[in-house]
Every structure is written in structure tokens, then in C-alpha cells.
Amino acid sequence: MARLLLTDFHTNEPLAVPYTPQTDLTLTDQPHGATRVVVVQNGTPRKTFLVQETPAQIRRREDICLF
């Protein structure tokens, strides 16, 4: 299983978000520059993360993880 390496919004610590080709990510802009990431597997929301990266930055990393 691949992992997207992101940054936790509150702690500035690295955060490894589980990711496979069957995983969908729902990205939502939040106040103060945060992005809410919901990991959806088989149509069911599994985990929610609040990260510092923008949706565009996450989509670029998502593309990298697929290869």
C-alpha cells in the first residue's frame, strides 16, 4: 500500500495517509489554509485528516503514488 506524505495542520508533523488505486480522496478547503482529506475505500469514509497542503498539491502527489 502506498502512502501520501502530507503535513498535519496542527502539529506540523509528517503524516502518512494510506493510499491504493481503490482509494478515493475527498478534498475540502478549510479556513486558515487547511485542507480536509477524507479517505474513502469501497464507498465508505474511513479516516479524516486535516493537512497543510492545498488540494492541488495533494492531487499532484496522488498522481505520483499511482506510478
N, C-alpha and C positions, 0 to 999 in steps of 0.2 A: 504494500500500500504506500503510495506517495504521500507526502505531506507538504502543504503550503506553509512556508516560513513567513509568519507575519509578526507584528509587534502589538502586544497587549496595550490597550489605550490607557489604562490606569497605572500600570506598573512599569511600562517601558521595557518589559522583559520579552525575550523571544517566545513565540507561541507557534507550535506545530499543529496546524489544522489538518485532520485526516482527509485524504482526497483519493478517490479512484475514478475511473471513467464513468462509473454508475452513480457517482455523487453529483448532485446539483447544489450550487451555492446561490442562496438568495442574498443579494447585497442591497443594503438600505443606508442612505446617507443619514447621519445623526447630527445633532448640534455639536458645535465646538470642533468640527473636523473629524469626528469619529465615523466609522462605518460598522454597521451591524451585519455580521456574517452568520447566516443560518445554514448549517449543513443538513441537506435533505437526502436521505437514502431510501430508495424504493417508494418515493412519495410521502415519506414520513419525516418531519423535522426531528433531528437527533440532538444537535448541540447548537448553542448560540454563543458567539464571541463578539466582543467589542474591540475593534482594532484601529490602529492609527492610519493604515494605508487607505488610499481612495479606491473606489470601485474600479477605476481604470487600471490602477497599479495591480490590483488583485487579479483582474482578467488577464493581464499580461503574464503574471506568474502562473495562473491556471493553464494558459497555453503552453508554458514551458513544462509543467508537470505532465502534460499529456504525451510528451515525446520521450 
